Amino acid sequence: MTYSHLGLRDWPFRIVPEPEFCDFLADRSSVREEVEALLASLENRPTSDIQMVWSWYGAGKTHTLYYLANQCNESHRLLFPVYTELPREADDFVNLYRTTISQLPVNKIIDAYLEHSTRPVIKPGFTRALDPDLNSALTQAALGDRPVQGLLYQWLLGNPLPAASHRELGVGGRINSTEKCAGILADVISLLAPRVTGVGPSAAGVKFDTSGFRRVIWIVDEVQRVEDMSSSTQRSVLSGLVGVFNKCPTGLTIVLSYTGTPEEKSLPKWIPADLADRIGLERPMLLPPLRSDEAMVFVRDLLSHFRLPESRHLGEYYPFETPAIEDLVRAISRKNDLKPRAIMEALDASLRNLEPRIRAGEVKSIGPALLKESLVKLALDWETGSGKKKGKG
């Protein structure tokens, strides 16, 4: 559906990010450059690392992570992104493992295993063998038909299976412990992003295997939820992350993304010492609130991205007038809440209320008075623009 009466090809204000719409960043030029520099560097070095994304609430964290993943698929196709959230009700690392493994297409895992098992040994020496259960299950799936591949998928997810299915796959049982999950996930990542073998084109003096991805980027969002977990659950989740990282010396980047007020040159207190040591000296990617001038550019870029080419003459902020956006930005900034989500909530609510009148020709554009009137009429707090009821805090 297009909104030609608004001069837009689609609805621009999406409070909950949708992956397919996160192919651009409004304003945030420094973040865009940081993402590009990170992805370019990850293509050209083999060693694994842990990156941090630290964001104020509502500052666009999830949108930025989706954008990073989309850039892998668009411009950095040797990088394989996997986006997951730390489950809110996680009991242990097994929950995070299941969420993650479900994002990996089983056919890609089988193809990667076939490449691994038929690849000639270029440099003999010690290598870590695949988990015996995984090796057996992948062998049976590679040789079998779709039903066997379906069994493999269910087994990888850690779902309970009959003993006969375990025998068919050649496995000893279910994947349901932190150690087993970490080992299986690390092996799958190693298959998808093969280690350096001494074949293929050289980059910065390092030769890569060209049969697979150079790196899996495992994005774990909402990691701050670990703070609300029991001590035993925390230990399981964090030791599982460390276990996967330790078993993948090459080909893996873990992006830990969390919400909170960043502290200068400091990591969150819930990060244990062994995980902090592996993060090293990398500076977190920070997503702070916007300045007033940045907020204006944010709205302009957002509307420009969805602007119909034939409607560019209507103005940068159409269907809003520039003074209306300026007033809204000032009102929100007075409450120290100048973040993308707060801005979009206010503009989304106002435009949804006024769009029928614009379509009917009753309103030509949304000026300061009309914007304020629409927000007040919707029982939203004009002074914050945050969607809170007036008088409710």
VEXDODREN-86937 format. One line per field, with one value per residue (C-alpha): chain; x, y negated, z; residue number from 0. Coordinates in Angstrom, 3 decimals, padded with zeros to 6 digits, m for minus. Example, Ala and Ser with C-alpha at 12.3 -4.5 7.8 and 13.67 -1.06 7.14 Angstrom:
<recs>
kette <- A	A
u <- 012.300	013.670
v <- 004.500	001.060
w <- 007.800	007.140
nr <- 0	1
</recs>
This chain:
<recs>
kette <- A	A	A	A	A	A	A	A	A	A	A	A	A	A	A	A	A	A	A	A	A	A	A	A	A	A	A	A	A	A	A	A	A	A	A	A	A	A	A	A	A	A	A	A	A	A	A	A	A	A	A	A	A	A	A	A	A	A	A	A	A	A	A	A	A	A	A	A	A	A	A	A	A	A	A	A	A	A	A	A	A	A	A	A	A	A	A	A	A	A	A	A	A	A	A	A	A	A	A	A	A	A	A	A	A	A	A	A	A	A	A	A	A	A	A	A	A	A	A	A	A	A	A	A	A	A	A	A	A	A	A	A	A	A	A	A	A	A	A	A	A	A	A	A	A	A	A	A	A	A	A	A	A	A	A	A	A	A	A	A	A	A	A	A	A	A	A	A	A	A	A	A	A	A	A	A	A	A	A	A	A	A	A	A	A	A	A	A	A	A	A	A	A	A	A	A	A	A	A	A	A	A	A	A	A	A	A	A	A	A	A	A	A	A	A	A	A	A	A	A	A	A	A	A	A	A	A	A	A	A	A	A	A	A	A	A	A	A	A	A	A	A	A	A	A	A	A	A	A	A	A	A	A	A	A	A	A	A	A	A	A	A	A	A	A	A	A	A	A	A	A	A	A	A	A	A	A	A	A	A	A	A	A	A	A	A	A	A	A	A	A	A	A	A	A	A	A	A	A	A	A	A	A	A	A	A	A	A	A	A	A	A	A	A	A	A	A	A	A	A	A	A	A	A	A	A	A	A	A	A	A	A	A	A	A	A	A	A	A	A	A	A	A	A	A	A	A	A	A	A	A	A	A	A	A	A	A	A	A	A	A	A	A	A	A	A	A	A	A	A	A	A	A	A	A	A	A	A	A	A	A	A	A	A	A	A	A	A	A	A	A	A	A
u <- 000.000	001.289	000.368	000.535	m001.579	001.234	003.928	005.164	005.547	004.986	004.266	007.495	006.976	007.499	007.781	008.695	011.568	010.924	014.055	013.095	012.597	015.932	018.027	019.008	019.916	018.285	020.855	023.332	026.082	028.798	027.053	026.674	030.404	031.226	029.122	030.753	034.268	033.514	032.136	035.022	037.563	035.783	035.992	039.764	040.909	040.366	040.467	037.272	036.224	033.440	031.854	029.608	026.641	025.526	022.370	020.106	016.518	014.681	017.840	017.504	019.525	017.466	017.070	020.876	021.420	018.961	020.753	024.098	022.631	021.097	024.434	026.019	023.451	023.688	027.377	029.379	028.125	031.026	029.676	026.753	024.597	022.467	020.191	018.827	017.414	018.315	014.972	013.301	012.366	015.556	016.333	019.864	022.071	019.996	017.195	019.590	021.113	017.696	016.778	020.073	020.185	016.639	017.972	020.474	019.026	019.631	020.415	023.290	024.656	024.505	026.168	028.900	029.433	029.791	032.421	034.188	034.163	035.367	037.964	041.564	043.932	046.346	048.269	048.316	048.367	046.197	042.619	039.611	037.231	033.513	031.249	030.714	026.908	026.873	029.228	027.044	023.762	025.093	026.420	023.018	021.222	023.613	023.046	019.344	016.171	014.000	012.540	016.055	016.944	013.789	014.966	018.342	016.629	014.518	017.583	019.602	016.773	017.088	013.548	012.739	012.807	011.978	014.892	014.387	015.057	018.242	019.375	018.516	020.697	023.381	023.313	023.470	020.619	019.122	021.025	020.019	023.059	025.063	028.287	026.688	024.851	028.004	029.970	027.350	026.847	030.604	030.967	028.125	029.703	033.066	031.419	029.693	032.840	035.751	039.086	042.072	043.428	046.009	043.829	041.946	042.725	044.912	043.748	046.267	048.590	045.919	044.505	040.912	039.006	036.641	034.090	032.080	031.496	034.488	032.688	029.464	028.261	026.176	024.103	022.739	020.330	018.832	021.745	020.920	018.167	020.858	020.794	017.282	018.150	019.051	022.758	022.649	020.977	023.500	026.373	024.864	024.164	027.511	029.574	027.794	028.771	032.375	032.331	031.220	033.800	036.642	035.853	035.826	039.257	038.499	035.424	033.153	032.118	029.729	027.862	026.532	023.867	022.258	020.271	021.361	023.150	026.763	029.636	032.822	035.542	033.566	031.655	028.389	028.957	027.156	029.872	032.146	035.929	036.483	034.084	035.505	039.007	037.819	036.187	039.546	040.008	037.400	035.357	031.595	029.470	027.427	023.896	023.101	020.081	020.023	020.948	018.255	019.966	020.422	016.740	015.758	018.035	016.655	013.070	014.157	016.152	013.353	010.752	013.181	013.755	010.027	009.409	007.864	010.183	007.373	006.567	009.980	008.803	006.349	009.119	011.606	009.187	005.889	003.149	004.513	005.645	009.184	008.088	005.906	008.885	011.014	008.376	008.090	011.865	012.068	009.209	010.760	014.275	012.984	012.250	015.705	014.128	015.275	015.487	014.272	011.509	010.017	010.040	008.471	005.791	004.627	004.721	003.116	000.225	m000.334	m000.182	m002.522	m005.016	m004.737	m004.103	m007.838	m008.303	m005.302	m006.640	m010.035	m008.416	m009.511	m005.905	m003.060	m000.167	000.404	001.579	002.625	m000.874	m002.435	000.345	m000.033	m003.823	m003.736	m001.422	m003.499	m006.670	m005.123	m004.453	m000.708	001.667	002.771	005.571	007.282	005.974	006.533	003.035	002.373	m001.023	m001.209	m001.081	000.032	003.782
v <- 000.000	m003.457	m006.719	m009.063	m011.651	m011.800	m011.761	m008.423	m004.927	m003.220	m004.009	m005.497	m005.149	m001.577	m001.427	002.265	002.806	005.178	006.766	006.128	002.398	001.967	001.502	m002.073	m004.247	m007.649	m010.237	m008.133	m008.676	m007.846	m004.547	m003.745	m004.320	m002.241	000.678	000.555	000.386	003.330	005.529	004.678	005.600	008.868	009.993	009.686	011.311	014.852	014.606	014.679	011.737	010.334	006.974	004.923	002.724	000.549	m001.500	m003.774	m002.493	m003.510	m004.718	m002.358	000.673	003.421	001.406	001.000	004.740	005.574	003.033	004.724	008.104	006.698	005.160	008.608	010.007	006.979	006.011	008.496	011.883	013.833	012.868	014.950	013.073	014.855	012.627	013.928	012.477	013.821	015.410	013.456	016.623	018.556	021.306	021.879	021.670	024.404	021.883	019.512	022.425	023.528	019.996	019.716	023.126	022.584	019.675	021.891	023.623	027.359	027.683	025.187	027.189	030.450	028.820	027.407	030.848	032.446	029.825	030.511	034.296	034.366	031.596	032.786	032.265	029.516	029.250	032.372	031.810	031.646	030.483	030.663	033.392	032.795	033.929	037.668	037.373	034.414	036.166	039.273	037.348	035.253	038.356	040.033	036.860	036.369	039.942	040.062	038.461	035.603	037.487	038.124	034.456	033.584	035.815	034.052	030.682	031.852	033.343	030.148	028.183	030.379	031.701	035.072	037.924	041.636	043.999	045.384	041.920	041.629	044.988	043.896	040.804	042.713	040.372	041.137	038.948	035.486	032.171	030.739	029.565	026.353	028.147	030.241	027.232	025.095	027.867	028.562	024.863	024.278	027.217	025.976	022.515	024.072	025.963	022.845	020.700	023.101	022.429	021.104	023.974	022.372	022.351	019.574	015.893	014.076	011.028	009.119	012.132	014.583	017.303	018.387	021.468	020.274	023.093	021.452	018.198	016.433	015.665	016.206	013.069	014.253	011.335	011.852	009.029	008.019	009.501	007.201	009.701	011.821	009.370	010.544	014.237	016.463	016.962	020.522	019.394	016.572	019.031	021.360	018.620	016.872	020.070	021.300	018.120	018.471	022.166	021.471	018.698	020.851	023.639	021.216	019.560	018.419	017.557	016.207	012.775	012.628	009.325	008.796	006.108	004.597	001.645	m000.586	m003.813	m003.284	m004.034	m005.478	m002.842	m000.245	002.938	003.881	005.366	008.610	009.557	012.080	011.799	014.694	013.122	009.618	010.953	012.255	008.943	007.262	003.591	003.233	000.078	000.736	m000.664	m003.288	m004.411	m007.482	m009.802	m012.322	m015.987	m018.360	m018.887	m015.130	m014.578	m016.934	m015.068	m011.753	m012.716	m014.214	m011.123	m008.804	m010.597	m010.952	m007.196	m006.592	m009.639	m009.071	m010.595	m012.674	m014.146	m015.541	m019.065	m018.902	m019.491	m017.558	m016.924	m016.634	m015.871	m017.734	m021.330	m022.095	m024.264	m021.377	m019.020	m021.707	m022.197	m018.465	m018.039	m020.908	m019.465	m015.999	m017.308	m019.243	m015.870	m014.497	m011.750	m012.673	m009.162	m007.692	m005.660	m008.646	m010.750	m008.024	m007.231	m010.855	m011.241	m007.851	m008.627	m012.050	m010.888	m007.951	m010.398	m012.980	m010.779	m010.328	m014.105	m014.584	m011.873	m013.590	m016.952	m018.586	m019.103	m020.048	m019.699	m019.288	m022.482	m023.075	m023.762	m020.783	m018.429	m019.525	m019.344	m015.813	m014.545	m016.138	m014.747	m011.278	m011.743	m011.673	m013.853	m016.633	m017.531	m014.155	m012.834	m009.403	m008.000	m008.276	m009.343	m012.839	m012.856	m009.210	m009.828
w <- 000.000	m000.920	000.749	m002.209	m000.372	002.195	m000.485	000.916	m000.536	002.829	006.469	007.893	011.655	012.843	016.606	016.614	014.152	011.254	009.755	006.127	006.786	008.602	005.459	006.297	009.285	009.638	010.788	012.835	010.227	012.752	013.624	009.928	009.402	012.484	011.238	007.810	009.271	011.559	008.776	006.437	009.110	009.963	006.336	006.349	009.574	010.797	014.596	016.635	018.769	020.939	020.114	022.393	021.489	024.418	023.967	025.935	025.999	022.823	021.065	018.099	019.197	017.566	014.360	014.247	014.746	011.969	009.777	010.521	009.566	006.384	005.393	005.658	003.241	000.948	000.802	002.882	001.774	003.229	006.661	007.917	010.465	013.058	015.161	018.466	021.654	025.058	026.042	028.824	030.719	030.010	032.523	031.250	028.156	026.511	025.829	024.067	022.144	020.864	019.824	017.935	016.248	014.951	012.867	011.019	007.915	008.258	004.537	004.926	007.853	005.834	002.812	005.041	006.585	003.141	002.247	005.533	005.204	001.575	001.793	001.285	004.192	003.148	006.408	008.602	012.332	015.420	014.846	017.143	015.995	015.637	018.444	017.721	017.941	015.550	013.153	013.100	012.764	009.887	008.131	008.325	007.188	004.267	003.117	003.933	002.650	003.916	006.892	008.213	007.718	009.642	012.483	012.402	012.758	015.693	017.370	016.847	018.471	021.537	021.207	022.817	020.287	020.548	021.160	017.641	016.170	018.211	016.820	013.262	013.669	015.548	018.554	022.232	023.336	023.547	023.470	026.829	028.810	028.744	027.808	025.052	023.586	023.572	021.869	019.197	018.425	018.196	015.800	013.596	013.474	012.570	009.711	008.365	008.650	007.980	009.627	007.707	005.601	003.378	000.253	m001.467	m002.075	000.396	002.380	004.489	004.405	005.588	003.339	003.695	002.702	m000.042	000.310	003.085	004.940	006.429	009.643	011.548	013.317	016.256	017.522	021.033	021.816	025.191	027.120	030.063	030.907	032.520	035.442	036.386	036.269	039.186	039.881	038.516	035.293	034.914	035.294	032.679	030.100	030.479	030.672	027.537	025.668	026.835	025.903	022.326	021.966	023.337	020.874	017.901	017.747	014.196	012.176	014.929	016.146	019.082	019.283	022.802	022.720	025.786	027.073	029.932	030.720	029.640	031.983	030.529	029.994	031.895	031.155	032.858	036.301	035.376	032.868	034.603	034.524	032.094	029.580	030.119	029.378	026.020	025.140	025.613	024.850	022.097	022.639	022.748	019.956	021.783	020.871	022.991	022.788	019.953	020.089	018.846	015.496	015.111	015.888	013.061	010.662	011.931	011.033	007.716	006.709	007.800	005.697	002.802	002.737	002.212	m000.009	m003.430	m006.074	m007.549	m004.119	m003.156	m003.959	m001.051	001.494	003.620	006.487	004.608	005.636	008.682	008.535	009.666	012.661	013.906	013.997	015.659	018.369	018.983	019.257	021.760	023.812	023.972	024.673	027.708	029.269	028.333	026.235	022.747	021.361	018.061	019.712	021.572	018.405	016.278	018.858	018.836	015.049	014.477	016.828	015.292	011.684	012.306	013.773	010.993	007.923	007.112	007.095	004.785	002.470	002.418	001.591	004.853	005.967	003.642	006.096	009.826	011.486	015.124	016.456	014.689	015.811	019.435	019.217	017.814	020.555	023.301	021.741	021.824	025.569	024.921	026.873	024.519	026.889	026.486	023.194	024.743	024.540	028.261	029.476	030.852	034.620	034.778	035.026
nr <- 0	1	2	3	4	5	6	7	8	9	10	11	12	13	14	15	16	17	18	19	20	21	22	23	24	25	26	27	28	29	30	31	32	33	34	35	36	37	38	39	40	41	42	43	44	45	46	47	48	49	50	51	52	53	54	55	56	57	58	59	60	61	62	63	64	65	66	67	68	69	70	71	72	73	74	75	76	77	78	79	80	81	82	83	84	85	86	87	88	89	90	91	92	93	94	95	96	97	98	99	100	101	102	103	104	105	106	107	108	109	110	111	112	113	114	115	116	117	118	119	120	121	122	123	124	125	126	127	128	129	130	131	132	133	134	135	136	137	138	139	140	141	142	143	144	145	146	147	148	149	150	151	152	153	154	155	156	157	158	159	160	161	162	163	164	165	166	167	168	169	170	171	172	173	174	175	176	177	178	179	180	181	182	183	184	185	186	187	188	189	190	191	192	193	194	195	196	197	198	199	200	201	202	203	204	205	206	207	208	209	210	211	212	213	214	215	216	217	218	219	220	221	222	223	224	225	226	227	228	229	230	231	232	233	234	235	236	237	238	239	240	241	242	243	244	245	246	247	248	249	250	251	252	253	254	255	256	257	258	259	260	261	262	263	264	265	266	267	268	269	270	271	272	273	274	275	276	277	278	279	280	281	282	283	284	285	286	287	288	289	290	291	292	293	294	295	296	297	298	299	300	301	302	303	304	305	306	307	308	309	310	311	312	313	314	315	316	317	318	319	320	321	322	323	324	325	326	327	328	329	330	331	332	333	334	335	336	337	338	339	340	341	342	343	344	345	346	347	348	349	350	351	352	353	354	355	356	357	358	359	360	361	362	363	364	365	366	367	368	369	370	371	372	373	374	375	376	377	378	379	380	381	382	383	384	385	386	387	388	389	390	391	392
</recs>
